[in-house]
C-alpha cells in the first residue's frame, strides 16, 4: 500500500484535530471536509488491510480508525442534511494505479521432504486499476480491475501464461442519516473485521491476488461509543458473478460458500470490546462434505500504563461437518510493550500465545477441530500456510498452539525491521494412517522470521521477508527444514 502506518495515523490525528472547525463550515467547505476525512479513512483501511501481507498491525491505528468512522458518521449526517436542503454536492472522481512486483523462493515448505525436489522460484506481478466516483455527497461507487501473472524460474516445466483479468471490486456505498447514522455497501468489496482472525479473505485459494467478498455490508454508529456491522456474503468456488477476461477457472475457495454475521464495537473506560456472531455454510463437492459453522466470540483491547497494550480474541464454534456435530474453540492473546528506546533498538516487544483446537482422532461422534471461517490467510506466517496444505488446506489454521513473540525497530526513516519466533505444537496427534504429517508426537517445530519493510518515497514501498522452519516430531522421521523468502516492491500512483 502507498501509506505506512505512521503517515496514515498522522493524517488521522490532523483530521480529528480539525474536526471541530469542520463542523462549523457550510456547503462546499463541508463537502471538502467530508471528502478529506473519507480519504484519511481509506488510507487507514488500506494500512489495516496490508497486515495480511506485512504483519505490521497496530492497535493504535485501529482505535483511531474506529474513532474517525464514528466522527465521520456524525459529520456526514450534517453535510447530507445540508445537501438535501439545497447546498450543491461536489462530484469527485479519483483514480489509483498499483503495481506490485514480487520474487518468491522456497524449497520444500509443502512436503518437508528434500527428496521431493519441490524448489520454487518465481515472480508475481499484480496490476490494479481502481476508480471511485461520488455523484452526490451520500453516494460512492467503486470499481477495481486486477491481473496477476507469474513467471517461473523453478521448476522449469512451468511455462509463462497470462492469468485472468478480473473485477476485484465493484461496489456502491450509500451513507445514511437519522437517529442512527452509517453506511450500506453492496457489491464486490474487501471486508476485514478486527485483526482478520475470522473475517479477512473470501478467496483463500488464489493467494494474495485478491481477498474480496460478494455481498452486502451495513455499518451503523449506534452511539458515539458503539458501532455495529452486519453483513451477508457469497463466495463461489470459481467466479461466476462478474465477468472475467481470459478465464482460467481460477479456484477461489474449496467449495461454494455463504456467510452472514454481526460484529460490534464498544468503547468504554479505555477498553475496546468487539463481540461478534458469524455463520458460514459450505456446500458438498466430491470428497468435500458440506459443513455449517456458527461462531460466537469477541475481541478485547486495553491500554495499560507504561506503553503496554493487551489484546485477546477467542470464540466457540458449533455446527456440523457432514452429519457429525462440531464443538471447537480457538483464540489468541498478546501483550505489546513500547520500550521508548531510540532508533536501532527494539521500540516494540510483543509476547503472543495462540490456541486453535484440533480434532481428536479417538472421538468419532464430534469434530473438535477449529474452523478458521473466513480467516484463511498468512496471519501467523507467510510460509507455514503451505505446510498446512496437506492437513486441512492452504492457510487452514487448525490444531495448532503457538508460544512466541517479536521485536520491532525503526532503524532509519522509512525502514523498519521485525524479528519473530514461534514454537509451534499441535493439541492433537494427527489422524492414524496418514502419511503426512506422519509423526508420533505433537511438536510441530520452530519457526523463525525476519522482515525489513521500507518506504522509499510516496510512490514506492516494499519489504524483504525470510522465514525458516525446523520441523518437530509431529512430522515424519527425517522431515527436512525449509527456507522461504520474498522481495517486494509496491508502486502507487493516484
The 8 nearest C-alpha neighbors of each residue, nearest first, counted from 0:
[[1, 2, 45, 49, 46, 489, 491, 3],
 [0, 2, 491, 458, 457, 3, 460, 459],
 [3, 1, 0, 7, 6, 4, 46, 42],
 [2, 4, 5, 6, 7, 46, 1, 454],
 [5, 3, 7, 6, 8, 46, 2, 60],
 [4, 6, 8, 7, 3, 9, 2, 10],
 [5, 7, 9, 8, 3, 4, 10, 2],
 [8, 6, 10, 9, 4, 5, 43, 11],
 [7, 9, 11, 5, 10, 6, 12, 4],
 [8, 10, 6, 12, 11, 7, 5, 13],
 [9, 11, 13, 7, 12, 8, 14, 6],
 [12, 10, 8, 14, 9, 13, 39, 7],
 [13, 11, 9, 15, 14, 10, 8, 16],
 [12, 14, 10, 16, 11, 15, 17, 9],
 [15, 13, 11, 17, 12, 16, 18, 10],
 [16, 14, 18, 12, 17, 13, 11, 67],
 [15, 17, 13, 14, 18, 12, 19, 20],
 [18, 16, 14, 20, 15, 19, 21, 13],
 [17, 19, 21, 15, 20, 16, 14, 22],
 [18, 20, 21, 22, 17, 23, 16, 15],
 [19, 21, 18, 17, 23, 22, 24, 16],
 [22, 20, 18, 23, 19, 24, 32, 17],
 [23, 21, 24, 19, 20, 18, 74, 29],
 [22, 24, 21, 20, 25, 19, 29, 18],
 [25, 23, 29, 21, 22, 28, 26, 20],
 [24, 26, 29, 28, 27, 23, 81, 22],
 [27, 25, 86, 29, 28, 30, 87, 81],
 [26, 28, 30, 29, 31, 25, 87, 88],
 [29, 27, 31, 30, 26, 25, 24, 32],
 [28, 30, 32, 24, 25, 31, 27, 26],
 [31, 29, 27, 33, 28, 32, 34, 26],
 [30, 32, 34, 28, 29, 33, 35, 27],
 [33, 31, 29, 35, 30, 34, 21, 36],
 [32, 34, 30, 36, 31, 35, 37, 29],
 [33, 35, 31, 37, 32, 36, 30, 38],
 [36, 34, 38, 32, 37, 33, 31, 39],
 [37, 35, 39, 33, 38, 34, 32, 14],
 [36, 38, 40, 34, 39, 35, 33, 41],
 [39, 37, 41, 35, 40, 36, 42, 34],
 [38, 40, 42, 36, 37, 41, 11, 43],
 [39, 41, 37, 43, 38, 42, 44, 36],
 [42, 40, 38, 44, 39, 43, 45, 37],
 [43, 41, 39, 45, 40, 44, 7, 38],
 [42, 44, 46, 40, 45, 41, 7, 39],
 [45, 43, 41, 47, 46, 42, 48, 40],
 [44, 46, 48, 42, 43, 47, 49, 41],
 [45, 47, 43, 49, 44, 48, 4, 42],
 [48, 46, 44, 49, 45, 50, 43, 56],
 [47, 49, 45, 50, 46, 51, 44, 191],
 [48, 50, 46, 51, 47, 52, 45, 53],
 [51, 49, 54, 53, 52, 48, 55, 47],
 [52, 50, 49, 48, 53, 54, 378, 377],
 [51, 53, 50, 49, 54, 377, 207, 381],
 [52, 54, 50, 55, 51, 49, 462, 452],
 [55, 53, 50, 56, 52, 51, 378, 49],
 [56, 54, 50, 53, 57, 49, 4, 47],
 [57, 55, 54, 50, 58, 47, 194, 60],
 [56, 58, 59, 60, 55, 61, 4, 47],
 [57, 59, 61, 60, 62, 56, 300, 308],
 [58, 60, 57, 62, 61, 63, 8, 64],
 [61, 59, 63, 57, 58, 62, 64, 8],
 [62, 60, 64, 58, 63, 59, 65, 57],
 [61, 63, 65, 59, 64, 60, 58, 66],
 [62, 64, 66, 60, 61, 65, 67, 59],
 [65, 63, 61, 67, 62, 66, 60, 68],
 [66, 64, 68, 62, 63, 67, 61, 69],
 [65, 67, 63, 69, 64, 68, 70, 62],
 [66, 68, 64, 70, 69, 65, 71, 63],
 [69, 67, 71, 65, 70, 66, 64, 72],
 [68, 70, 72, 66, 71, 67, 220, 65],
 [71, 69, 67, 73, 72, 68, 74, 66],
 [70, 72, 68, 74, 73, 69, 75, 67],
 [73, 71, 75, 69, 70, 74, 180, 181],
 [72, 74, 70, 76, 71, 75, 69, 77],
 [73, 75, 71, 76, 77, 72, 70, 78],
 [76, 74, 78, 72, 77, 73, 79, 71],
 [75, 77, 176, 73, 79, 74, 78, 72],
 [78, 76, 80, 75, 74, 79, 81, 73],
 [79, 77, 75, 81, 80, 76, 29, 74],
 [78, 80, 82, 76, 81, 77, 75, 83],
 [79, 81, 83, 77, 78, 82, 76, 84],
 [80, 82, 84, 78, 83, 79, 86, 77],
 [81, 83, 86, 79, 85, 84, 80, 87],
 [84, 82, 80, 81, 85, 79, 86, 78],
 [85, 83, 81, 82, 86, 80, 79, 87],
 [84, 86, 82, 83, 87, 81, 88, 26],
 [85, 87, 82, 26, 81, 84, 88, 83],
 [88, 86, 82, 85, 89, 26, 27, 81],
 [89, 87, 135, 136, 82, 86, 90, 30],
 [88, 90, 91, 135, 87, 136, 30, 27],
 [89, 91, 134, 133, 135, 88, 92, 132],
 [92, 90, 133, 132, 89, 93, 134, 131],
 [91, 93, 132, 131, 133, 94, 90, 130],
 [94, 92, 131, 130, 91, 132, 95, 493],
 [95, 93, 130, 493, 129, 131, 92, 96],
 [94, 96, 493, 129, 492, 128, 130, 97],
 [95, 97, 128, 492, 127, 491, 493, 129],
 [98, 96, 491, 127, 490, 126, 492, 128],
 [97, 99, 126, 490, 125, 489, 127, 100],
 [100, 98, 489, 125, 124, 488, 490, 126],
 [101, 99, 124, 488, 487, 123, 489, 98],
 [102, 100, 487, 123, 122, 486, 103, 124],
 [101, 103, 122, 486, 485, 121, 123, 487],
 [104, 102, 485, 120, 121, 484, 101, 122],
 [103, 105, 120, 484, 119, 483, 485, 121],
 [106, 104, 483, 119, 482, 118, 484, 120],
 [105, 107, 118, 117, 119, 108, 481, 482],
 [108, 106, 111, 117, 109, 110, 481, 112],
 [107, 109, 386, 111, 481, 110, 106, 385],
 [110, 108, 386, 385, 107, 111, 388, 389],
 [109, 111, 112, 107, 108, 386, 115, 117],
 [112, 110, 479, 107, 478, 108, 109, 480],
 [113, 111, 110, 114, 479, 115, 478, 107],
 [112, 114, 115, 116, 107, 479, 111, 117],
 [113, 115, 116, 112, 117, 107, 111, 479],
 [114, 116, 113, 112, 117, 110, 107, 111],
 [117, 115, 114, 113, 118, 107, 112, 106],
 [118, 116, 107, 115, 106, 119, 113, 154],
 [117, 119, 106, 116, 105, 107, 153, 154],
 [120, 118, 153, 105, 104, 106, 154, 117],
 [121, 119, 104, 153, 152, 103, 151, 105],
 [122, 120, 151, 150, 152, 103, 102, 149],
 [121, 123, 102, 150, 149, 101, 124, 103],
 [124, 122, 149, 101, 148, 100, 102, 125],
 [123, 125, 100, 147, 148, 99, 101, 122],
 [124, 126, 147, 99, 146, 98, 123, 100],
 [125, 127, 98, 146, 145, 97, 147, 99],
 [128, 126, 145, 97, 144, 96, 129, 98],
 [127, 129, 96, 144, 143, 95, 97, 145],
 [130, 128, 143, 95, 142, 94, 144, 96],
 [129, 131, 94, 142, 93, 141, 95, 143],
 [132, 130, 141, 93, 140, 92, 142, 94],
 [131, 133, 92, 140, 139, 91, 134, 141],
 [132, 134, 139, 91, 135, 90, 138, 140],
 [133, 135, 90, 132, 138, 91, 136, 139],
 [136, 134, 133, 88, 138, 137, 90, 89],
 [135, 137, 88, 138, 79, 133, 89, 134],
 [136, 138, 174, 135, 173, 79, 139, 175],
 [139, 137, 173, 135, 172, 136, 133, 174],
 [138, 140, 133, 172, 132, 171, 173, 141],
 [141, 139, 171, 132, 131, 170, 172, 133],
 [142, 140, 131, 170, 169, 130, 171, 132],
 [141, 143, 169, 168, 130, 129, 131, 170],
 [144, 142, 129, 168, 167, 128, 166, 130],
 [143, 145, 166, 128, 167, 127, 165, 129],
 [146, 144, 127, 126, 165, 164, 167, 166],
 [145, 147, 164, 126, 125, 163, 165, 127],
 [148, 146, 125, 124, 162, 126, 208, 123],
 [147, 149, 162, 124, 161, 123, 125, 146],
 [150, 148, 123, 122, 151, 121, 124, 159],
 [149, 151, 122, 159, 121, 152, 148, 123],
 [152, 150, 121, 153, 120, 157, 149, 122],
 [151, 153, 120, 121, 155, 154, 150, 119],
 [154, 152, 155, 120, 119, 151, 118, 121],
 [153, 155, 156, 119, 157, 152, 118, 151],
 [154, 156, 153, 157, 152, 151, 158, 119],
 [155, 157, 154, 158, 153, 151, 152, 159],
 [158, 156, 155, 154, 151, 159, 153, 150],
 [157, 159, 156, 160, 151, 150, 155, 149],
 [158, 160, 150, 149, 157, 151, 161, 148],
 [161, 159, 162, 158, 148, 149, 150, 157],
 [162, 160, 148, 163, 159, 149, 245, 147],
 [161, 163, 148, 160, 147, 164, 247, 146],
 [164, 162, 245, 246, 244, 165, 146, 247],
 [165, 163, 146, 244, 145, 243, 245, 162],
 [164, 166, 243, 145, 144, 163, 167, 244],
 [165, 167, 144, 168, 143, 145, 169, 241],
 [166, 168, 143, 144, 145, 165, 209, 211],
 [169, 167, 143, 187, 142, 188, 166, 170],
 [170, 168, 142, 187, 141, 186, 143, 188],
 [171, 169, 186, 141, 185, 187, 140, 168],
 [170, 172, 140, 185, 184, 139, 141, 173],
 [173, 171, 184, 139, 183, 138, 140, 185],
 [172, 174, 138, 183, 182, 137, 175, 139],
 [175, 173, 182, 137, 181, 138, 183, 172],
 [176, 174, 181, 180, 182, 173, 137, 177],
 [175, 177, 180, 76, 179, 181, 174, 178],
 [178, 176, 179, 180, 175, 76, 181, 80],
 [177, 179, 180, 176, 221, 222, 220, 76],
 [180, 178, 177, 221, 220, 219, 176, 181],
 [181, 179, 176, 220, 175, 72, 219, 177],
 [180, 182, 219, 218, 175, 220, 174, 72],
 [183, 181, 174, 218, 173, 175, 217, 184],
 [182, 184, 217, 173, 172, 216, 218, 174],
 [185, 183, 172, 216, 171, 215, 217, 182],
 [186, 184, 215, 170, 171, 214, 216, 172],
 [185, 187, 170, 214, 213, 169, 188, 215],
 [188, 186, 213, 168, 169, 170, 212, 211],
 [187, 189, 168, 211, 212, 186, 170, 190],
 [190, 188, 211, 212, 210, 191, 187, 168],
 [191, 189, 199, 188, 192, 212, 198, 211],
 [190, 192, 199, 195, 198, 189, 193, 48],
 [193, 191, 195, 198, 194, 190, 199, 262],
 [192, 194, 195, 191, 196, 298, 273, 198],
 [195, 193, 196, 192, 191, 56, 47, 199],
 [194, 196, 199, 198, 192, 193, 197, 191],
 [195, 197, 374, 194, 198, 199, 193, 378],
 [196, 198, 374, 373, 372, 195, 371, 199],
 [199, 197, 373, 195, 374, 192, 191, 196],
 [198, 200, 191, 195, 374, 373, 190, 197],
 [201, 199, 210, 202, 373, 203, 374, 375],
 [200, 202, 212, 210, 211, 373, 203, 234],
 [201, 203, 251, 210, 200, 252, 204, 205],
 [204, 202, 205, 206, 252, 375, 200, 251],
 [203, 205, 251, 252, 206, 202, 250, 393],
 [206, 204, 251, 203, 208, 202, 207, 250],
 [207, 205, 208, 204, 203, 209, 202, 376],
 [206, 208, 209, 205, 210, 52, 203, 376],
 [207, 209, 206, 205, 147, 125, 210, 146],
 [208, 210, 207, 211, 202, 167, 205, 206],
 [211, 209, 200, 202, 201, 189, 207, 212],
 [212, 210, 189, 188, 201, 209, 187, 202],
 [211, 213, 201, 188, 187, 189, 232, 214],
 [214, 212, 187, 233, 232, 186, 234, 188],
 [215, 213, 232, 186, 231, 185, 233, 212],
 [214, 216, 185, 231, 230, 184, 186, 232],
 [217, 215, 230, 184, 229, 183, 185, 218],
 [216, 218, 183, 229, 228, 182, 230, 184],
 [219, 217, 228, 182, 181, 227, 183, 216],
 [218, 220, 181, 227, 226, 180, 221, 179],
 [221, 219, 226, 222, 180, 181, 179, 69],
 [220, 222, 226, 225, 179, 219, 227, 223],
 [223, 221, 225, 224, 220, 226, 179, 69],
 [222, 224, 225, 69, 220, 221, 70, 226],
 [223, 225, 266, 222, 265, 226, 267, 69],
 [226, 224, 265, 222, 221, 264, 223, 220],
 [227, 225, 220, 264, 221, 219, 263, 265],
 [226, 228, 263, 219, 262, 218, 264, 220],
 [227, 229, 218, 262, 217, 261, 263, 219],
 [230, 228, 261, 217, 216, 260, 262, 218],
 [231, 229, 216, 259, 260, 215, 217, 232],
 [230, 232, 259, 215, 214, 258, 260, 216],
 [233, 231, 214, 258, 213, 257, 212, 259],
 [232, 234, 257, 213, 214, 256, 235, 258],
 [233, 235, 256, 257, 255, 212, 201, 213],
 [236, 234, 255, 237, 238, 256, 233, 254],
 [235, 237, 254, 255, 252, 251, 250, 253],
 [238, 236, 250, 235, 251, 248, 249, 239],
 [239, 237, 240, 235, 236, 241, 251, 248],
 [238, 240, 241, 237, 235, 242, 243, 236],
 [239, 241, 238, 242, 213, 235, 237, 243],
 [242, 240, 239, 243, 238, 166, 165, 169],
 [243, 241, 244, 165, 240, 166, 239, 238],
 [242, 244, 165, 246, 164, 245, 163, 241],
 [243, 245, 164, 246, 163, 165, 242, 162],
 [244, 246, 163, 243, 247, 164, 162, 161],
 [247, 245, 163, 244, 243, 248, 249, 162],
 [246, 248, 249, 163, 245, 162, 250, 243],
 [249, 247, 246, 237, 250, 238, 163, 251],
 [248, 250, 247, 237, 251, 205, 246, 238],
 [251, 249, 237, 252, 236, 204, 248, 205],
 [250, 252, 202, 204, 236, 205, 237, 203],
 [251, 253, 236, 204, 202, 254, 203, 250],
 [254, 252, 236, 251, 255, 250, 204, 287],
 [253, 255, 236, 252, 282, 256, 281, 284],
 [256, 254, 235, 236, 282, 281, 234, 257],
 [255, 257, 281, 234, 280, 233, 235, 254],
 [258, 256, 233, 280, 232, 279, 234, 281],
 [257, 259, 279, 232, 278, 231, 280, 233],
 [260, 258, 231, 230, 278, 277, 232, 279],
 [259, 261, 277, 276, 230, 229, 278, 231],
 [260, 262, 229, 276, 275, 228, 277, 263],
 [263, 261, 275, 228, 227, 274, 229, 276],
 [264, 262, 227, 273, 274, 226, 228, 275],
 [265, 263, 273, 226, 225, 272, 227, 266],
 [264, 266, 225, 272, 271, 224, 273, 267],
 [267, 265, 271, 224, 270, 272, 225, 264],
 [266, 268, 270, 269, 265, 271, 224, 272],
 [269, 267, 270, 266, 271, 301, 302, 265],
 [268, 270, 267, 301, 302, 271, 266, 300],
 [271, 269, 301, 267, 268, 266, 300, 272],
 [270, 272, 266, 300, 299, 265, 301, 273],
 [273, 271, 299, 265, 264, 298, 270, 266],
 [272, 274, 264, 298, 263, 297, 299, 265],
 [275, 273, 297, 263, 296, 262, 298, 272],
 [276, 274, 262, 261, 296, 297, 295, 263],
 [275, 277, 295, 261, 260, 294, 296, 262],
 [278, 276, 260, 294, 293, 259, 261, 275],
 [277, 279, 293, 258, 259, 292, 260, 294],
 [280, 278, 258, 292, 257, 291, 293, 259],
 [279, 281, 291, 257, 256, 290, 258, 292],
 [282, 280, 256, 290, 289, 255, 254, 291],
 [283, 281, 289, 255, 254, 256, 284, 280],
 [282, 284, 289, 288, 287, 285, 281, 254],
 [283, 285, 287, 286, 254, 282, 288, 289],
 [284, 286, 287, 283, 288, 254, 282, 289],
 [285, 287, 284, 288, 283, 289, 253, 254],
 [288, 286, 284, 285, 283, 289, 254, 253],
 [289, 287, 283, 321, 286, 290, 284, 320],
 [288, 290, 283, 282, 321, 281, 320, 287],
 [291, 289, 320, 281, 319, 321, 280, 288],
 [292, 290, 280, 318, 319, 279, 281, 320],
 [291, 293, 318, 279, 278, 317, 316, 294],
 [294, 292, 278, 317, 316, 277, 318, 279],
 [293, 295, 316, 277, 276, 315, 278, 296],
 [296, 294, 276, 314, 315, 275, 316, 277],
 [297, 295, 314, 275, 313, 274, 315, 294],
 [296, 298, 274, 273, 275, 312, 313, 314],
 [297, 299, 312, 273, 311, 272, 274, 313],
 [298, 300, 272, 311, 271, 310, 273, 312],
 [301, 299, 310, 271, 309, 270, 272, 311],
 [302, 300, 270, 309, 308, 269, 303, 271],
 [301, 303, 308, 307, 309, 269, 300, 304],
 [304, 302, 307, 308, 301, 306, 305, 309],
 [303, 305, 306, 307, 302, 308, 336, 301],
 [304, 306, 307, 303, 337, 336, 338, 308],
 [307, 305, 337, 304, 336, 303, 308, 302],
 [306, 308, 336, 303, 305, 335, 302, 304],
 [309, 307, 302, 335, 334, 301, 303, 336],
 [308, 310, 334, 301, 300, 333, 302, 335],
 [311, 309, 300, 333, 332, 299, 334, 301],
 [312, 310, 332, 299, 298, 331, 333, 300],
 [313, 311, 298, 330, 331, 297, 299, 332],
 [314, 330, 312, 329, 296, 297, 331, 298],
 [313, 315, 296, 295, 329, 328, 330, 294],
 [314, 316, 328, 295, 294, 327, 296, 317],
 [317, 315, 294, 327, 293, 326, 328, 292],
 [316, 318, 326, 325, 293, 292, 294, 327],
 [317, 319, 292, 325, 291, 324, 293, 316],
 [318, 320, 324, 325, 291, 323, 290, 321],
 [321, 319, 290, 323, 322, 324, 289, 325],
 [320, 322, 289, 288, 323, 290, 319, 324],
 [321, 323, 320, 319, 324, 290, 289, 288],
 [322, 324, 320, 319, 321, 365, 364, 325],
 [325, 323, 319, 365, 318, 366, 320, 322],
 [324, 326, 366, 319, 318, 317, 365, 367],
 [327, 325, 317, 367, 316, 366, 324, 365],
 [328, 326, 367, 316, 369, 368, 315, 356],
 [329, 327, 315, 356, 314, 369, 316, 355],
 [330, 328, 355, 354, 313, 314, 356, 369],
 [313, 329, 331, 312, 354, 353, 355, 314],
 [330, 332, 353, 352, 312, 311, 354, 313],
 [333, 331, 311, 352, 310, 351, 312, 353],
 [334, 332, 351, 350, 310, 309, 352, 311],
 [333, 335, 309, 350, 349, 308, 310, 336],
 [334, 336, 349, 308, 307, 348, 309, 333],
 [337, 335, 307, 348, 347, 306, 338, 349],
 [336, 338, 347, 306, 346, 339, 307, 348],
 [339, 337, 346, 340, 347, 336, 345, 348],
 [338, 340, 337, 346, 341, 347, 306, 345],
 [341, 339, 338, 346, 344, 345, 342, 337],
 [340, 342, 344, 343, 339, 346, 345, 409],
 [343, 341, 410, 409, 344, 411, 408, 340],
 [342, 344, 410, 408, 409, 341, 345, 411],
 [343, 345, 342, 408, 341, 340, 346, 410],
 [346, 344, 408, 407, 347, 406, 340, 343],
 [345, 347, 338, 408, 340, 337, 339, 407],
 [348, 346, 337, 407, 336, 345, 406, 338],
 [347, 349, 406, 336, 335, 405, 337, 407],
 [350, 348, 335, 405, 404, 334, 336, 406],
 [349, 351, 404, 334, 333, 403, 335, 405],
 [350, 352, 333, 404, 403, 332, 402, 349],
 [353, 351, 402, 332, 331, 401, 333, 403],
 [354, 352, 331, 401, 400, 330, 332, 402],
 [353, 355, 400, 329, 330, 399, 331, 356],
 [356, 354, 329, 399, 397, 398, 369, 400],
 [355, 357, 398, 369, 368, 328, 329, 327],
 [398, 358, 356, 368, 427, 367, 426, 397],
 [357, 359, 368, 367, 366, 360, 427, 356],
 [358, 360, 361, 362, 427, 357, 367, 366],
 [361, 359, 430, 362, 358, 363, 429, 431],
 [362, 360, 359, 363, 358, 430, 364, 431],
 [363, 361, 360, 359, 364, 365, 366, 358],
 [362, 364, 365, 361, 360, 366, 323, 359],
 [363, 365, 362, 323, 366, 324, 325, 322],
 [366, 364, 324, 325, 363, 323, 367, 362],
 [365, 367, 325, 358, 368, 326, 324, 323],
 [366, 368, 358, 327, 326, 357, 325, 365],
 [367, 369, 357, 358, 356, 366, 327, 398],
 [370, 368, 397, 356, 327, 355, 328, 357],
 [369, 371, 372, 368, 397, 396, 292, 327],
 [372, 370, 374, 396, 197, 373, 375, 369],
 [371, 373, 370, 197, 374, 279, 198, 375],
 [374, 372, 198, 197, 200, 375, 199, 201],
 [373, 375, 197, 198, 371, 196, 199, 372],
 [376, 374, 394, 395, 203, 373, 371, 200],
 [375, 377, 394, 378, 374, 203, 200, 51],
 [378, 376, 381, 380, 379, 384, 51, 394],
 [377, 379, 376, 380, 51, 54, 381, 196],
 [378, 380, 377, 381, 383, 376, 54, 384],
 [381, 379, 377, 383, 382, 378, 384, 466],
 [380, 382, 377, 383, 384, 379, 378, 466],
 [383, 381, 384, 380, 385, 483, 466, 108],
 [382, 384, 386, 385, 380, 381, 387, 108],
 [383, 385, 394, 387, 393, 382, 386, 377],
 [386, 384, 109, 383, 388, 387, 393, 382],
 [385, 387, 109, 383, 388, 108, 384, 389],
 [386, 388, 384, 390, 385, 389, 393, 392],
 [387, 389, 392, 393, 385, 386, 390, 391],
 [390, 388, 387, 392, 391, 386, 435, 109],
 [389, 391, 387, 388, 392, 435, 436, 395],
 [392, 390, 395, 388, 389, 387, 393, 397],
 [391, 393, 388, 395, 390, 387, 389, 394],
 [392, 394, 388, 384, 395, 387, 385, 391],
 [395, 393, 384, 375, 376, 396, 387, 392],
 [394, 396, 392, 393, 391, 375, 397, 387],
 [397, 395, 394, 371, 375, 399, 398, 355],
 [396, 398, 369, 355, 399, 357, 395, 368],
 [357, 399, 397, 356, 355, 425, 426, 368],
 [400, 398, 425, 355, 397, 424, 354, 426],
 [399, 401, 354, 424, 353, 423, 425, 355],
 [400, 402, 423, 353, 422, 352, 421, 424],
 [403, 401, 352, 422, 421, 351, 353, 423],
 [404, 402, 421, 351, 420, 422, 350, 401],
 [403, 405, 350, 349, 351, 420, 419, 421],
 [404, 406, 419, 349, 418, 348, 420, 407],
 [405, 407, 348, 418, 347, 417, 345, 349],
 [408, 406, 417, 347, 345, 416, 346, 348],
 [407, 409, 345, 346, 416, 415, 344, 410],
 [410, 408, 415, 342, 411, 414, 343, 416],
 [409, 411, 343, 342, 415, 414, 408, 416],
 [410, 412, 414, 409, 413, 342, 415, 343],
 [413, 411, 414, 410, 409, 415, 454, 453],
 [412, 414, 454, 453, 411, 415, 455, 409],
 [415, 413, 453, 411, 412, 452, 409, 410],
 [414, 416, 409, 452, 408, 451, 410, 453],
 [417, 415, 451, 408, 407, 450, 409, 452],
 [416, 418, 407, 450, 406, 449, 408, 451],
 [419, 417, 449, 405, 406, 448, 450, 407],
 [420, 418, 405, 448, 404, 447, 449, 417],
 [419, 421, 447, 403, 404, 446, 448, 405],
 [422, 420, 403, 446, 402, 423, 445, 401],
 [421, 423, 445, 402, 401, 403, 444, 446],
 [424, 422, 401, 443, 444, 400, 421, 445],
 [423, 425, 442, 443, 400, 441, 399, 401],
 [424, 426, 399, 441, 398, 427, 400, 442],
 [425, 427, 398, 357, 399, 356, 424, 400],
 [428, 426, 425, 357, 359, 429, 398, 358],
 [429, 427, 441, 430, 440, 425, 426, 439],
 [430, 428, 431, 427, 436, 437, 360, 433],
 [429, 431, 360, 433, 432, 428, 359, 358],
 [432, 430, 433, 429, 360, 437, 428, 434],
 [431, 433, 434, 430, 437, 429, 435, 436],
 [432, 434, 435, 431, 437, 430, 436, 429],
 [433, 435, 437, 436, 432, 475, 438, 431],
 [436, 434, 437, 433, 389, 474, 475, 390],
 [435, 437, 474, 438, 475, 434, 473, 429],
 [436, 438, 475, 435, 434, 474, 433, 439],
 [439, 437, 474, 475, 473, 472, 440, 436],
 [438, 440, 473, 472, 437, 441, 428, 474],
 [441, 439, 473, 472, 438, 442, 428, 474],
 [440, 442, 473, 425, 424, 428, 443, 472],
 [443, 441, 424, 471, 473, 472, 444, 440],
 [444, 442, 424, 471, 423, 473, 470, 441],
 [443, 445, 470, 471, 423, 442, 469, 422],
 [446, 444, 422, 469, 468, 421, 423, 470],
 [445, 447, 468, 421, 467, 420, 422, 469],
 [448, 446, 420, 467, 466, 419, 468, 421],
 [447, 449, 466, 419, 465, 418, 420, 467],
 [448, 450, 418, 465, 417, 464, 419, 466],
 [451, 449, 464, 417, 463, 416, 452, 465],
 [450, 452, 416, 463, 462, 415, 417, 453],
 [453, 451, 462, 415, 414, 461, 450, 416],
 [452, 454, 414, 413, 461, 460, 462, 455],
 [453, 455, 460, 413, 456, 459, 461, 414],
 [454, 456, 459, 460, 453, 413, 457, 458],
 [457, 455, 459, 458, 454, 460, 413, 1],
 [456, 458, 459, 1, 455, 454, 2, 460],
 [457, 459, 491, 456, 490, 1, 492, 460],
 [460, 458, 490, 456, 455, 489, 457, 454],
 [461, 459, 454, 489, 455, 453, 488, 490],
 [462, 460, 488, 487, 489, 453, 452, 454],
 [461, 463, 452, 487, 451, 453, 486, 464],
 [462, 464, 486, 451, 450, 485, 487, 452],
 [465, 463, 450, 485, 484, 449, 462, 486],
 [464, 466, 484, 449, 483, 448, 450, 485],
 [467, 465, 448, 483, 447, 482, 484, 449],
 [466, 468, 482, 447, 446, 481, 448, 483],
 [469, 467, 446, 481, 480, 445, 470, 447],
 [468, 470, 480, 445, 444, 446, 471, 467],
 [471, 469, 444, 443, 468, 480, 478, 445],
 [470, 472, 444, 443, 442, 473, 474, 469],
 [473, 471, 440, 474, 438, 442, 439, 441],
 [474, 472, 438, 440, 441, 442, 443, 471],
 [475, 473, 438, 436, 472, 437, 471, 478],
 [474, 476, 438, 437, 478, 436, 477, 472],
 [477, 475, 478, 474, 438, 472, 437, 471],
 [476, 478, 479, 475, 112, 474, 111, 470],
 [479, 477, 111, 476, 475, 112, 474, 470],
 [480, 478, 111, 112, 477, 113, 481, 470],
 [479, 481, 469, 468, 470, 111, 478, 482],
 [480, 482, 468, 108, 107, 467, 106, 479],
 [483, 481, 467, 105, 466, 106, 468, 484],
 [482, 484, 105, 466, 465, 104, 382, 467],
 [485, 483, 465, 464, 104, 103, 105, 466],
 [484, 486, 103, 464, 102, 463, 104, 487],
 [487, 485, 463, 102, 101, 462, 464, 103],
 [488, 486, 101, 461, 462, 100, 463, 485],
 [487, 489, 461, 100, 460, 99, 101, 490],
 [490, 488, 99, 460, 461, 459, 98, 100],
 [489, 491, 459, 98, 458, 97, 99, 488],
 [492, 490, 97, 458, 1, 96, 489, 459],
 [491, 493, 96, 95, 458, 97, 490, 94],
 [492, 95, 94, 96, 491, 93, 97, 458]]
